[in-house]
Amino acid sequence: MSVELRPLRRDELTLDAGIAARALRDDPKTDKPENVAFYRKFDFTVVGEAAVLGTATWLMYREPRALPIP
């Protein structure tokens, strides 16, 4: 079996950037402490905790802001 590697096209990079931007725009939720630290780097704050299917989950929020258009 062989695998062909190729450079990403610009439209593929834009799609990935769009997915990342949408994830950071929406109010995130996570059950992993390391993700809380990640989101804090983008000015999110923990606004609550909830048990989801018995798992502690942190709810986060940040003030809306404009995102750069790629």
C-alpha positions as CSV (number, residue, x, y, z in Angstrom):
1,M,0.0,0.0,0.0
2,S,1.3,3.5,-0.8
3,V,0.2,6.8,0.4
4,E,0.5,9.9,-1.7
5,L,1.3,13.2,0.1
6,R,0.5,16.5,-1.5
7,P,0.5,20.1,-0.3
8,L,-2.8,21.5,0.9
9,R,-4.7,23.7,-1.5
10,R,-5.7,27.2,-0.4
11,D,-9.4,26.3,-0.2
12,E,-8.5,23.4,2.1
13,L,-6.6,25.8,4.4
14,T,-9.5,28.3,4.4
15,L,-11.9,25.5,5.3
16,D,-9.8,24.5,8.3
17,A,-9.4,28.2,9.4
18,G,-13.2,28.5,9.1
19,I,-13.8,25.5,11.3
20,A,-11.3,26.8,13.9
21,A,-12.9,30.2,13.9
22,R,-16.4,28.8,14.3
23,A,-15.2,26.7,17.3
24,L,-13.8,29.8,19.0
25,R,-16.8,31.9,18.2
26,D,-19.4,29.5,19.7
27,D,-19.7,29.1,23.5
28,P,-17.4,26.1,24.1
29,K,-18.0,23.3,26.5
30,T,-15.4,20.8,27.6
31,D,-14.8,18.0,30.0
32,K,-11.0,18.2,29.8
33,P,-9.0,20.5,32.1
34,E,-6.3,21.0,29.4
35,N,-9.0,22.4,27.0
36,V,-10.0,25.0,29.6
37,A,-6.4,26.3,29.6
38,F,-6.5,26.4,25.8
39,Y,-9.7,28.4,25.6
40,R,-8.5,30.8,28.3
41,K,-5.7,31.8,25.9
42,F,-8.5,33.2,23.6
43,D,-10.1,35.2,26.5
44,F,-12.8,32.7,27.4
45,T,-13.8,32.4,31.1
46,V,-15.5,29.6,32.9
47,V,-19.1,30.6,33.7
48,G,-20.3,27.3,35.1
49,E,-19.9,23.6,35.6
50,A,-22.4,20.9,34.9
51,A,-22.5,17.1,35.1
52,V,-23.1,15.7,31.6
53,L,-23.8,12.0,31.7
54,G,-21.9,11.9,35.1
55,T,-18.9,13.8,33.7
56,A,-17.9,17.3,35.0
57,T,-18.1,19.7,32.1
58,W,-16.9,23.4,32.1
59,L,-19.1,25.9,30.3
60,M,-17.2,28.9,28.9
61,Y,-18.0,32.3,27.5
62,R,-16.4,35.4,26.1
63,E,-17.7,38.7,24.8
64,P,-18.6,38.6,21.1
65,R,-16.0,40.2,18.8
66,A,-15.4,40.4,15.1
67,L,-13.3,37.7,13.5
68,P,-10.9,38.4,10.6
69,I,-12.0,37.3,7.3
70,P,-9.5,34.9,5.7
